[in-house]
Amino acid sequence: MLEIRNLHVTVNNRKILKGVNLSVKPGEVHSIMGPNGSGKSTLAHVLAGRDGYAVTEGTILYRGKDLLAMAPEERACEGVFLAFQYPVEIPGINGTYFLKAALNAIRKYHGQEELDAMDFLALVKQKMKLLDVDDRLLNRSVNEGFSGGEKKRNEIFQMAILQPSLAVLDETDSGLDIDALKVVAGGVNALRSPDRAIVVVTHYQRLLNYIVPDFVHVLVDGRIVKSGGKELALELESQGYAAVEAECRALAAASI
Amino acid sequence: MTTTLVSASQTRAAAGLARYLQRFAEAERAGTATSAAWLMPLRRAAMDRFAAVGFPTTRDEDWRFTNVSPIAQTEFRAAPTAPAPLPAEAIAPFLFPGLEGVRLVFVDGRFAPHLSSTGAAAGLVVRSLAEALTAERSVLQLHLGRYAEPQHDPFCALNTAFLEDGAYVSISAGTLLEDPIHLLYVSTAAGAPTMAHPRNLILTGENCQAAILEDYVSLGEGVHFTNSVTELVVGDNGVVSHYHLERENRQAFHISRLRSEQARSSTLTSHSVLLGGALVRRNMHPILAGEGGECLINGLFMPRGRQHMDNFMRVEHASPHCDSRQVFKGILDGQAHGVFHGRIIVHKDAQKTDAKQTNMNLLLSEEAQIDSKPQLEIYADDVKCTHGATIGQINEDAVFYLRSRGLSAAVARALLLFAFAGESLKRMKVAPVRRRLEQLVSEWLPQGNLLEGMD
């Protein structure tokens, strides 16, 4: 589904990613963990197609296609979804209107008929129950005045409506209390299926108690330095990133 | 070199002034101005005032950002009386679906009864000002020219000197008008530059509720000059909303003034939407004369190309416990120039005044320009006055957010612009007016057509 090969990215002339390799197959859940400033969010943004990230080397193939050649909206229509770490407040655009416009843009892209208001509402009601989302949030402007937890929940709610093939969650757990975390994880788990892949970018192991990954990768200083199963996350939790970083430095020193 | 230029433009301005003096003398002789002889002293005083000050220049503080020399230098004439009346189809595109109430239509400044429907609502008198000058003489003598003072503004002086027709609306105490009154000012703009000086007098008694829509349009593409003045009196405890829509052609010069006078505990909501015109100046001068009054001035201006739009506010708090709000939003594209000039004057006795002023602008191009100037004059000591202005571009984070959900960049931008304008439109409570304005605004936006059919 997703093949990242030797990805190098600079932001404002600073090298952030320095040769990332990652292979994600349908049905898998991958977690990318790492300390602050390791390049986790950069990776998430590059996947979604944000401006200002210069790919200097490497390729990203998504379902065999060159992802980097696609505009952000094209990626979304092809099934890539980024749950933002900091969802943007958009005053004046009604949440329901926005979601319906987004869903219909994607349906149109695939040559499907647009959903009418009635069908859309039925879909919304069903997903609202799943994510314990209040009507109130949908009738307000997108994210405007939402609490941190409401914003994150709204991201997962959008994901549930848009049904992406590849979902990238950028620190969706940060700032959530345990109840909200469970709800969000429940929403993500409901989306797990053999034809979908999920990449969970997180700083903390906590979320992975609820969204159990198949693979865990540790990103340090722009490179994936260690990969393993879900137990790697627990190891990181008990020993902290410092241990991995020290291990890397030792390895780097040894190779010189 | 500079000296020569200045003197050349001064000569042209003087020539402009001389033309108006000559027109005035002609009108006096022809007797059009003497149809209401009682008005003559008012006209003559206004003309004298205009002759003394002439057209304003950018050296005048109140006109610093707006150069009216194109108006001063163009030779305008009153449009000749049309050989045949305008057919109803001609104005059909300008009607608001769902507005079934009273409508007065003016063609090139003159009342067109066959296009109008004055209806018969209880408590409401609506007629052309030209008729009212004789038929309602005693009321007009009391009110006409009492509020809009020519000494404040040369264009107001010019309007008063040349006023011929407009709307006269009188709503008696306790009347609740269901439907808004639509005042439609059509310029045929077919040939040589024409001018009109619409003058409106709107009087509402105690406990009235009413909405008035002034709507300025052009049929042709020719140059024309509209110089309108509206005097609006809101009685005790009245709730009045006023809409001003400028959608004339891109050659039009449009100067307008709303002078409102509010009695005790009254509420006035004044909305202004500027889309059309080449050079537009919207003057608003509300005076909160009675205690406990409230005034909201809600404005949206969207110049593009080479359009120039100037919003000039002078909000006067003359009594205690009054609230005023000015909320102006500008969306400027191309080489457009926008101005927001908001002056709040709090008189000595107007304690507990709460006055707030906000001006938010989006610049869509490098060459678009906005001058935003707040001004507070406070003579009372227990007041709350705040102002703020912002100038920015479209939020690219928001564009990316929308695109990341599948919307194209063009749709994302159109949606964000509409959302920005939408905050102004939402304040408009009269549904048929708001809906039509939403449509007009989205059509006016760059790529606003993309928003169609999305709802």
Interface residues (C-beta under 8 A of the other chain):
Chain A: A48 G49 R50 D51 A71 P72 E73 R75 A76 C77 F81 L82 F84 P87 V88 I90 P91 G92 I93 Y97 F98 L99 A101 A102 L103 N104 A105 I106 Y109 S141 Q158 L162
Chain B: N395 E396 D397 A398 F400 Y401 L402 R403 S404 R405 G406 L407 S408 A409 V411 L415 L416 F418 A419 F420 G422 E423 M454 D455
